[in-house]
């Protein structure tokens, strides 16, 4: 049974259609990421699940119980839905201590925190046992993030909703806190729906990724499948820079400025778009098999990026046609900076190249 289920959910803000007929289910105990650029509808879906927006159309269920129906249907208030919500800015109460912030959701009807032992144990597990009496403004960004997550987990919610939970952290801290968060969520067993615009973050954390494009589901799959087999050019572009090459399919192959690219299942004569990831451009000074499948290219620029090197290559005009082809970006592992003006052999690797048939004119 899905822990969280959206069925034909649509939502408007005035004349703007923010969510368009979305149907997705998050299984109990699963961590799913809503991934997409700003304005794609991911935060709207989170707010609808939490009950912070009144659902206009469709149905939302938590643990098999309908909590919202469009029109004049049921609209359960947020506090009755059994969800934990972690905001992008953490929204810690400045007048409460760390322990009081975490215990806020554990208060019984008398207003007293009823599970101090859980708070003490939880703080110890994340290495913050000594901070229980401190106030939020005295904490680092990473510490505030962990406190906000513990507050959301404290009432043992059936569903946990995370809105860009790492956006306020610097890159180094973000990587460490991601690991800690993944472990905490796995231990809690909570069904989790997280919003992010960072593809790497989604790949690292998610059991499943749902890519949204202008309010609609572009692809719903495992991280590996969504990276290795994107459903369309939008999804492929979302996971990093690509070189865009057009050509015509003939005999299951497309001739491009980076050599032949397989195009299985595409009819002869059909124009296609080939997207080649920058780390899918292979270069060598001594190509195997006499250079078959490779093209000659001149190095126009080369920059060291630390763990990788960035190259700008210009395939030679005689590789495909007499017209000077567009420049190609390549990303090589390690520090490998060929001299500007030197020549290399290059090709597009099959596993990092994606071919999509273009619409007919």
C-alpha positions as CSV (number, residue, x, y, z in Angstrom):
1,X,0.0,0.0,0.0
2,X,1.4,3.4,-0.9
3,X,2.3,5.6,2.1
4,X,1.4,8.7,0.1
5,X,-0.7,8.7,-3.0
6,X,-1.6,11.4,-5.5
7,X,-4.3,10.6,-8.0
8,X,-5.0,12.9,-10.9
9,X,-4.0,15.9,-8.9
10,X,-4.2,19.3,-10.6
11,X,-3.9,22.8,-9.0
12,X,-4.1,26.4,-10.1
13,X,-3.0,29.7,-8.7
14,X,-5.3,32.1,-10.5
15,X,-4.8,31.5,-14.2
16,X,-1.5,29.6,-13.6
17,X,-1.6,25.8,-13.8
18,X,1.0,24.8,-11.3
19,X,0.2,21.0,-11.2
20,X,-1.3,19.2,-14.2
21,X,-2.9,15.8,-13.7
22,X,-0.2,14.2,-11.5
23,X,-0.6,10.6,-10.3
24,X,2.3,9.2,-8.2
25,X,2.5,6.9,-5.3
26,X,5.2,6.7,-2.6
27,X,5.5,3.3,-1.0
28,X,5.6,2.9,2.7
29,X,9.1,3.4,3.9
30,X,10.3,4.7,0.5
31,X,12.2,8.0,-0.1
32,X,11.1,9.6,-3.3
33,X,12.4,12.9,-4.7
34,X,10.5,15.5,-6.7
35,X,13.1,16.9,-9.0
36,X,12.8,19.8,-11.4
37,X,13.6,23.5,-12.0
38,X,11.9,26.3,-10.2
39,X,8.2,26.7,-11.0
40,X,7.7,23.0,-12.1
41,X,5.2,22.3,-9.3
42,X,7.2,20.3,-6.9
43,X,6.8,22.5,-3.8
44,X,3.1,22.9,-4.6
45,X,2.7,19.1,-4.5
46,X,4.4,19.1,-1.1
47,X,2.1,21.8,0.3
48,X,-0.9,20.0,-1.0
49,X,0.1,16.8,0.7
50,X,0.7,18.7,4.0
51,X,-2.7,20.5,3.8
52,X,-1.2,24.0,3.4
53,X,-3.1,24.4,0.2
54,X,-6.7,23.4,-0.5
55,X,-6.7,20.8,-3.3
56,X,-8.6,22.0,-6.4
57,X,-8.8,18.7,-8.3
58,X,-7.9,15.1,-7.7
59,X,-7.3,13.1,-4.6
60,X,-4.5,12.6,-2.0
61,X,-4.3,9.7,0.4
62,X,-1.9,8.9,3.3
63,X,-1.6,5.4,4.5
64,X,-4.7,4.5,2.5
65,X,-6.9,7.2,4.0
66,X,-8.1,10.0,1.8
67,X,-7.0,13.3,3.3
68,X,-7.9,15.7,0.4
69,X,-10.3,15.6,-2.5
70,X,-10.9,18.3,-5.1
71,X,-14.0,20.4,-5.3
72,X,-16.2,20.1,-2.2
73,X,-14.6,16.9,-1.1
74,X,-12.8,16.1,2.1
75,X,-10.0,18.5,3.2
76,X,-8.4,17.2,6.4
77,X,-6.5,19.9,8.3
78,X,-2.7,19.6,8.4
79,X,-2.5,18.6,12.1
80,X,-4.8,15.6,11.4
81,X,-2.8,14.2,8.5
82,X,0.0,12.5,10.5
83,X,2.7,14.2,8.5
84,X,6.0,15.8,9.5
85,X,7.1,18.9,7.5
86,X,10.6,20.3,7.3
87,X,10.7,23.8,5.7
88,X,13.5,25.1,3.5
89,X,14.6,27.7,6.1
90,X,14.1,25.1,9.0
91,X,11.6,27.5,10.8
92,X,13.0,26.8,14.3
93,X,11.4,28.7,17.1
94,X,13.9,31.3,18.2
95,X,12.5,31.6,21.8
96,X,12.7,27.8,22.4
97,X,15.8,25.8,23.2
98,X,17.0,22.9,21.0
99,X,15.2,20.4,23.2
100,X,12.0,22.4,23.4
101,X,12.0,22.8,19.6
102,X,12.3,19.1,19.1
103,X,9.7,18.4,21.8
104,X,7.2,20.9,20.4
105,X,5.4,18.2,18.3
106,X,5.4,15.8,21.3
107,X,3.3,18.0,23.6
108,X,0.2,16.4,25.1
109,X,-3.0,18.2,25.9
110,X,-1.6,19.6,29.1
111,X,1.1,21.3,27.1
112,X,4.0,19.4,28.6
113,X,6.6,17.5,26.5
114,X,5.8,13.8,27.2
115,X,8.9,12.1,25.8
116,X,12.1,13.8,27.1
117,X,14.0,10.4,26.9
118,X,13.4,10.3,23.1
119,X,14.7,13.8,22.7
120,X,17.8,13.1,24.7
121,X,18.5,9.8,22.8
122,X,17.9,11.4,19.4
123,X,20.3,14.3,20.1
124,X,22.9,11.8,21.2
125,X,22.5,9.8,18.0
126,X,23.3,12.8,15.8
127,X,26.1,14.0,18.0
128,X,24.3,17.0,19.5
129,X,23.6,15.8,23.0
130,X,25.5,18.8,24.5
131,X,23.3,21.3,22.7
132,X,19.9,20.6,24.2
133,X,19.8,23.8,26.2
134,X,21.2,26.0,23.5
135,X,19.0,28.4,21.3
136,X,18.8,28.1,17.5
137,X,20.7,31.3,16.8
138,X,23.8,29.9,18.5
139,X,23.9,26.8,16.1
140,X,25.6,26.3,12.8
141,X,23.6,25.7,9.7
142,X,24.3,22.0,9.8
143,X,23.2,21.8,13.4
144,X,20.0,23.7,12.7
145,X,19.2,21.3,9.8
146,X,19.5,18.3,12.0
147,X,17.4,19.9,14.8
148,X,14.7,20.7,12.2
149,X,14.7,17.1,11.0
150,X,14.5,15.7,14.5
151,X,11.5,18.0,15.2
152,X,9.8,16.7,12.1
153,X,10.5,13.0,13.1
154,X,9.7,13.4,16.8
155,X,5.9,12.7,16.5
156,X,6.7,9.5,14.5
157,X,4.8,10.7,11.4
158,X,3.6,8.2,8.8
159,X,4.8,10.6,6.1
160,X,7.7,13.0,6.1
161,X,7.8,16.0,3.7
162,X,11.1,17.8,3.1
163,X,11.3,21.0,1.2
164,X,14.8,21.7,-0.2
165,X,16.3,20.6,3.2
166,X,20.0,21.2,2.2
167,X,19.8,24.4,0.2
168,X,21.1,26.6,3.0
169,X,24.3,24.6,3.5
170,X,27.7,25.1,1.8
171,X,28.8,22.3,-0.5
172,X,31.2,20.5,1.9
173,X,28.7,20.5,4.8
174,X,25.9,19.5,2.5
175,X,27.6,16.3,1.5
176,X,28.1,15.2,5.1
177,X,24.6,16.2,6.3
178,X,23.1,14.3,3.4
179,X,24.7,11.1,4.6
180,X,23.5,11.6,8.1
181,X,20.0,12.5,6.9
182,X,19.8,9.3,4.8
183,X,20.8,7.2,7.8
184,X,18.2,8.9,10.0
185,X,15.4,8.5,7.5
186,X,16.3,4.8,6.9
187,X,16.2,4.1,10.7
188,X,12.9,6.0,11.1
189,X,11.2,4.0,8.4
190,X,9.1,7.0,7.5
191,X,7.6,7.4,4.0
192,X,9.5,10.4,2.7
193,X,8.8,12.8,-0.1
194,X,11.6,15.4,-0.7
195,X,11.7,18.4,-3.0
196,X,15.0,19.3,-4.6
197,X,16.3,21.0,-7.8
198,X,19.7,19.3,-7.4
199,X,20.0,16.1,-9.5
200,X,23.1,14.8,-7.6
201,X,21.2,15.2,-4.3
202,X,18.2,13.3,-5.7
203,X,20.5,10.5,-7.0
204,X,22.3,10.2,-3.7
205,X,19.2,10.2,-1.4
206,X,16.3,8.8,-3.4
207,X,14.9,5.3,-3.9
208,X,12.9,6.8,-6.7
209,X,13.0,10.1,-8.6
210,X,10.0,11.9,-10.1
211,X,11.0,14.5,-12.6
212,X,8.5,17.3,-13.0
213,X,8.3,19.6,-16.1
214,X,5.8,22.5,-16.1
215,X,3.5,20.7,-13.6
216,X,3.5,17.3,-15.3
217,X,5.4,14.1,-14.6
218,X,8.2,13.8,-17.2
219,X,9.6,10.5,-15.8
220,X,9.1,8.4,-12.7
221,X,11.9,5.8,-12.2
222,X,14.8,4.6,-10.1
223,X,17.9,6.9,-10.0
224,X,19.9,4.6,-12.1
225,X,17.2,4.2,-14.7
226,X,16.4,7.9,-14.9
227,X,20.1,8.7,-15.4
228,X,21.0,5.9,-17.9
229,X,17.7,6.0,-19.8
230,X,16.1,9.5,-19.7
231,X,12.6,9.5,-21.2
232,X,13.1,12.8,-23.2
233,X,15.6,15.6,-23.8
234,X,14.3,17.6,-20.8
235,X,15.2,14.8,-18.4
236,X,18.6,14.2,-20.1
237,X,19.5,17.9,-19.9
238,X,18.5,18.1,-16.2
239,X,21.4,15.8,-15.2
240,X,24.2,17.9,-16.5
241,X,25.6,19.7,-19.6
242,X,25.2,18.0,-22.9
243,X,26.3,18.5,-26.5
244,X,23.3,18.7,-28.8
245,X,23.8,17.2,-32.3
246,X,21.2,16.8,-35.0
247,X,21.4,14.2,-37.8
248,X,19.4,11.7,-39.9
249,X,19.0,8.1,-39.0
250,X,20.1,5.6,-41.7
251,X,20.4,1.9,-41.1
252,X,20.2,2.3,-37.3
253,X,23.0,4.8,-37.1
254,X,23.3,8.6,-37.1
255,X,26.4,10.3,-38.5
256,X,27.4,13.2,-36.3
257,X,30.4,15.5,-35.8
258,X,31.5,13.1,-33.1
259,X,31.3,10.1,-35.4
260,X,28.6,7.5,-35.8
261,X,26.0,7.1,-33.0
262,X,23.7,4.1,-32.7
263,X,20.0,4.9,-33.3
264,X,18.2,1.5,-32.8
265,X,14.5,1.5,-33.7
266,X,14.5,4.8,-35.5
267,X,13.2,4.7,-39.0
268,X,15.4,5.6,-41.9
269,X,15.3,9.2,-43.0
270,X,14.0,10.4,-39.6
271,X,15.7,13.5,-38.1
272,X,17.0,12.9,-34.6
273,X,18.5,14.9,-31.7
274,X,21.6,13.3,-30.2
275,X,22.5,14.5,-26.6
276,X,26.0,13.6,-25.6
277,X,27.0,14.2,-22.0
278,X,30.3,16.1,-21.6
279,X,31.8,13.2,-19.7
280,X,30.6,10.9,-22.6
281,X,33.1,12.4,-25.0
282,X,36.1,10.1,-25.2
283,X,39.4,11.5,-26.4
284,X,42.7,9.9,-27.3
285,X,45.9,10.7,-29.1
286,X,46.2,7.2,-30.5
287,X,42.8,5.8,-31.5
288,X,42.3,2.0,-31.8
289,X,41.4,0.3,-35.0
290,X,42.9,3.0,-37.1
291,X,40.5,5.7,-35.8
292,X,37.3,3.9,-36.9
293,X,34.4,5.5,-35.1
294,X,36.5,8.5,-34.0
295,X,36.9,12.0,-35.5
296,X,39.8,14.4,-35.5
297,X,39.4,17.5,-33.3
298,X,41.4,20.5,-32.4
299,X,41.7,21.7,-28.8
300,X,40.4,25.3,-28.5
301,X,40.5,25.5,-24.7
302,X,41.5,23.4,-21.7
303,X,40.9,24.2,-18.0
304,X,41.6,22.3,-14.8
305,X,38.6,21.8,-12.5
306,X,40.4,19.8,-9.8
307,X,38.9,16.3,-10.0
308,X,38.3,16.8,-13.7
309,X,39.5,18.7,-16.7
310,X,37.2,20.7,-19.1
311,X,38.0,20.7,-22.9
312,X,36.5,22.7,-25.7
313,X,37.1,20.8,-29.0
314,X,36.4,21.7,-32.6
315,X,36.0,18.7,-34.8
316,X,37.9,19.0,-38.1
317,X,35.8,20.2,-41.0
318,X,36.6,17.1,-43.1
319,X,35.2,14.8,-40.4
320,X,31.6,15.2,-41.6
321,X,31.2,18.1,-44.0
322,X,33.0,21.1,-45.4
323,X,31.2,23.4,-42.9
324,X,33.1,24.1,-39.7
325,X,31.2,22.1,-37.1
326,X,30.1,23.5,-33.7
327,X,32.5,23.2,-30.8
328,X,32.2,20.2,-28.4
329,X,32.5,20.3,-24.7
330,X,34.3,17.4,-22.9
331,X,34.9,16.6,-19.3
332,X,37.8,14.3,-18.6
333,X,38.7,12.7,-15.2
334,X,41.9,14.0,-13.5
335,X,44.2,16.7,-14.6
336,X,44.7,16.2,-18.3
337,X,45.3,19.5,-20.2
338,X,46.4,19.0,-23.8
339,X,48.0,22.0,-25.4
340,X,45.6,24.5,-27.0
341,X,45.9,24.1,-30.8
342,X,46.9,20.4,-30.6
343,X,44.8,17.7,-32.2
344,X,43.1,14.7,-30.6
345,X,40.8,11.9,-31.7
346,X,37.3,12.0,-30.2
347,X,34.1,10.0,-30.2
348,X,30.7,9.8,-28.3
349,X,30.4,6.9,-26.0
350,X,27.2,4.9,-26.4
351,X,26.3,4.8,-22.8
352,X,26.4,8.6,-22.4
353,X,24.6,9.4,-25.7
354,X,20.8,9.6,-26.0
355,X,18.9,9.7,-29.3
356,X,15.4,11.2,-29.6
357,X,13.4,11.3,-32.8
358,X,12.4,14.9,-33.7
359,X,8.8,15.9,-34.5
360,X,8.0,15.9,-38.2
361,X,7.6,19.2,-39.8
